[in-house]
Amino acid sequence: MNSQPNFNLIARPYRWLEYLTLGPILQNCRTHFLPLLLDRKQALVLGDGDGRFLAKLLTRNPTLQADAVDTSATMLRLLRNRCEAATLTTTTRLRTHNRSALDHSPSAKTDLITAHFFFDCLPQQDLDTLIVRIAPHTSPNTLWLISDFRIPSGPMSLPAKLYIRSLYLAFCLLTGLRTTHLPDHEIPLRRAGLTRTHQRLFLFGLLTTEIWSRL
Ligand SMILES: C[S@@+](CC[C@H](N)C(=O)[O-])C[C@H]1O[C@@H](n2cnc3c(N)ncnc32)[C@H](O)[C@@H]1O
């Protein structure tokens, strides 16, 4: 049996479902650190969905080359269309790979890895494997840009847990996603020798966007 979730069916309404539930906050979170990425040359973009982040990145950084990896062919098609509409040079700068990020080996020149609301699709063991696999292929100055849900401490903890549980239930029904808990990306990234250099929280700490690198 195929254990991969299938995001094809929700690829088109994905953007509207997001706006209806959280408005522009997720996109603000994804693009918050964009100004720090304008000197990057080679990006590996993991599970970017319909490409709203990548289209902005390619526009703001006109010399960047990018590899986008996603298991959903429909998401990748939307991503390519969006990037081509955003910048004329997309055809020569973007390569798409319809496969699991767990099976992808990054180009040796990769100096940026992005994962927005993608790590939360993976069980802890797969996330550990992914980071161990990818980290050695990256150059010493590679930046990792990661956005994800998190459980804040304090009074927002319970509402956040309930919200995240309901999100996982919805994704289970809509895509067959089997992951039920947020994995911890900090431990495997630190084990791989990376340090968090920037972090910005949104929505009372329910969302985080972070940059990691080897110092
Ligand atoms: C929750 S969506 C997030 C999309 C987008 N990054 C965002 O910020 O909204 C997860 C995306 O990861 C893709 N995906 C899920 N598991 C994957 C895997 N193992 N390898 C590559 N892509 C995967 C899905 O097809 C989908 O496009």
The ligand as an SDF file (V2000), in Angstrom:
LIG
                    3D

 27 29  0  0  0  0  0  0  0  0999 V2000
    1.0690   20.9300    3.8980 C   0  0  0  0  0  0  0  0  0  0  0  0
    1.6100   21.1660    2.2550 S   0  0  0  0  0  0  0  0  0  0  0  0
    2.6000   22.6200    2.4330 C   0  0  0  0  0  0  0  0  0  0  0  0
    2.7230   23.3430    1.1450 C   0  0  0  0  0  0  0  0  0  0  0  0
    3.4940   24.6710    1.2120 C   0  0  0  0  0  0  0  0  0  0  0  0
    4.8960   24.4450    1.4960 N   0  0  0  0  0  0  0  0  0  0  0  0
    2.9440   25.6310    2.2110 C   0  0  0  0  0  0  0  0  0  0  0  0
    3.7320   26.3710    2.8170 O   0  0  0  0  0  0  0  0  0  0  0  0
    1.7120   25.6990    2.3630 O   0  0  0  0  0  0  0  0  0  0  0  0
    2.8400   19.9090    2.1030 C   0  0  0  0  0  0  0  0  0  0  0  0
    3.4460   19.7980    0.7130 C   0  0  0  0  0  0  0  0  0  0  0  0
    4.4760   18.8080    0.8040 O   0  0  0  0  0  0  0  0  0  0  0  0
    4.2840   17.8190   -0.2000 C   0  0  0  0  0  0  0  0  0  0  0  0
    4.8020   16.5440    0.3570 N   0  0  0  0  0  0  0  0  0  0  0  0
    4.2760   15.7720    1.3310 C   0  0  0  0  0  0  0  0  0  0  0  0
    5.0890   14.7360    1.6230 N   0  0  0  0  0  0  0  0  0  0  0  0
    6.1760   14.8850    0.8060 C   0  0  0  0  0  0  0  0  0  0  0  0
    7.4040   14.1760    0.6390 C   0  0  0  0  0  0  0  0  0  0  0  0
    7.6800   13.0770    1.3600 N   0  0  0  0  0  0  0  0  0  0  0  0
    8.2930   14.6310   -0.2630 N   0  0  0  0  0  0  0  0  0  0  0  0
    8.0380   15.7460   -1.0150 C   0  0  0  0  0  0  0  0  0  0  0  0
    6.9080   16.4510   -0.9040 N   0  0  0  0  0  0  0  0  0  0  0  0
    5.9870   16.0360   -0.0050 C   0  0  0  0  0  0  0  0  0  0  0  0
    2.8110   17.8210   -0.4810 C   0  0  0  0  0  0  0  0  0  0  0  0
    2.4980   17.2950   -1.7660 O   0  0  0  0  0  0  0  0  0  0  0  0
    2.4890   19.3150   -0.3620 C   0  0  0  0  0  0  0  0  0  0  0  0
    2.7390   19.9920   -1.5610 O   0  0  0  0  0  0  0  0  0  0  0  0
  1  2  1  0
  2  3  1  0
  2 10  1  0
  3  4  1  0
  4  5  1  0
  5  6  1  0
  5  7  1  0
  7  8  2  0
  7  9  1  0
 10 11  1  0
 11 12  1  0
 11 26  1  0
 12 13  1  0
 13 14  1  0
 13 24  1  0
 14 15  1  0
 14 23  1  0
 15 16  2  0
 16 17  1  0
 17 18  1  0
 17 23  2  0
 18 19  1  0
 18 20  2  0
 20 21  1  0
 21 22  2  0
 22 23  1  0
 24 25  1  0
 24 26  1  0
 26 27  1  0
M  CHG  2   2   1   9  -1
M  END
$$$$
